[in-house]
Amino acid sequence: MPFETEMKRDIHFQKHGHHFGAADAAEYELLADEFMFGQMGRYTRQCYRPNHGLRLRFDTWNRRFGGAAPVAPEFVKTFYVVAQAHVDYHGGEMPYFGRECGRINV
């Protein structure tokens, strides 16, 4: 299971599943797994947060964002589409992602 628990997966699905057109939590989890653990696409960037080593991925084309905990076995902590207004507020795709990568207070 890519998410830490079934309950956490279901909570994330309720919040974000509709942005992906996922029919159910299992389909949403499959999309998160593919995004976080599959090959990175042309527009996907990856970094590690300095304090916890959380691995982040962000697709600058469709604004998909995900984070995975760097413990064995790795699991998805979050997966969602970032609102364009939020990206714009932070100066665009790369400034937004740079800010997320550098965050240590989360």
C-alpha positions as CSV (number, residue, x, y, z in Angstrom):
1,M,0.0,0.0,0.0
2,P,1.6,3.3,-1.0
3,F,-0.2,5.3,1.8
4,E,0.9,4.6,5.3
5,T,-2.6,3.3,6.3
6,E,-5.9,2.5,4.6
7,M,-7.5,5.2,6.7
8,K,-5.0,7.9,5.6
9,R,-5.5,6.9,2.0
10,D,-9.3,7.2,2.3
11,I,-9.0,10.6,4.0
12,H,-6.7,11.9,1.2
13,F,-9.1,10.4,-1.4
14,Q,-12.0,12.3,0.1
15,K,-10.1,15.5,-0.1
16,H,-8.3,15.2,-3.4
17,G,-9.6,12.2,-5.4
18,H,-12.1,14.2,-7.4
19,H,-9.2,16.4,-8.9
20,F,-7.9,13.2,-10.5
21,G,-11.2,11.8,-11.7
22,A,-10.5,8.7,-9.5
23,A,-13.6,6.5,-9.1
24,D,-12.5,5.2,-5.7
25,A,-9.7,5.2,-3.2
26,A,-8.0,2.3,-4.8
27,E,-7.7,4.1,-8.1
28,Y,-6.5,7.3,-6.4
29,E,-3.9,5.2,-4.6
30,L,-2.7,3.7,-7.9
31,L,-2.3,7.2,-9.3
32,A,-0.3,8.3,-6.3
33,D,1.9,5.2,-6.4
34,E,2.7,5.8,-10.1
35,F,3.4,9.5,-9.5
36,M,5.6,9.0,-6.5
37,F,7.4,5.7,-7.3
38,G,7.3,5.5,-11.1
39,Q,9.6,7.2,-13.6
40,M,9.5,11.0,-13.5
41,G,7.8,12.6,-16.5
42,R,9.4,15.4,-18.6
43,Y,7.9,18.1,-16.4
44,T,8.3,16.4,-13.0
45,R,10.8,17.8,-10.5
46,Q,12.0,16.1,-7.3
47,C,13.7,17.2,-4.1
48,Y,14.3,16.3,-0.5
49,R,13.3,18.5,2.4
50,P,16.3,19.3,4.6
51,N,15.0,18.3,8.0
52,H,13.1,15.1,7.5
53,G,14.3,14.1,4.1
54,L,10.7,14.0,2.8
55,R,10.9,13.3,-0.9
56,L,8.7,15.6,-2.9
57,R,7.6,15.5,-6.5
58,F,5.9,18.3,-8.5
59,D,4.7,18.2,-12.1
60,T,4.9,21.7,-13.4
61,W,2.6,20.9,-16.3
62,N,-0.5,19.6,-14.4
63,R,0.5,20.8,-10.9
64,R,0.4,17.3,-9.4
65,F,2.2,17.3,-6.0
66,G,3.2,14.5,-3.8
67,G,5.4,13.7,-0.9
68,A,6.8,10.3,0.3
69,A,8.3,9.5,3.7
70,P,11.9,8.3,3.3
71,V,11.6,5.3,5.6
72,A,11.6,1.7,4.7
73,P,9.2,0.9,3.2
74,E,8.6,4.3,1.7
75,F,5.0,5.4,1.7
76,V,3.0,8.3,0.2
77,K,2.2,11.0,2.7
78,T,0.2,13.3,0.4
79,F,-0.9,13.6,-3.3
80,Y,-2.9,16.4,-4.7
81,V,-3.2,19.0,-7.4
82,V,-2.0,22.5,-6.4
83,A,-4.4,25.3,-7.2
84,Q,-3.1,27.5,-10.0
85,A,-3.8,30.6,-7.8
86,H,-1.6,29.2,-5.1
87,V,1.2,28.6,-7.6
88,D,0.8,32.1,-9.0
89,Y,0.9,33.6,-5.5
90,H,4.3,32.1,-5.0
91,G,5.7,33.4,-8.3
92,G,5.1,30.4,-10.6
93,E,5.8,26.7,-10.7
94,M,9.5,26.6,-9.9
95,P,9.4,29.3,-7.1
96,Y,6.5,27.4,-5.6
97,F,8.3,24.1,-5.7
98,G,11.5,25.7,-4.4
99,R,9.6,27.0,-1.4
100,E,8.1,23.6,-0.7
101,C,11.5,21.9,-0.9
102,G,13.0,24.3,1.6
103,R,10.3,24.1,4.2
104,I,11.4,22.8,7.5
105,N,8.5,23.7,9.7
106,V,6.1,21.0,8.6
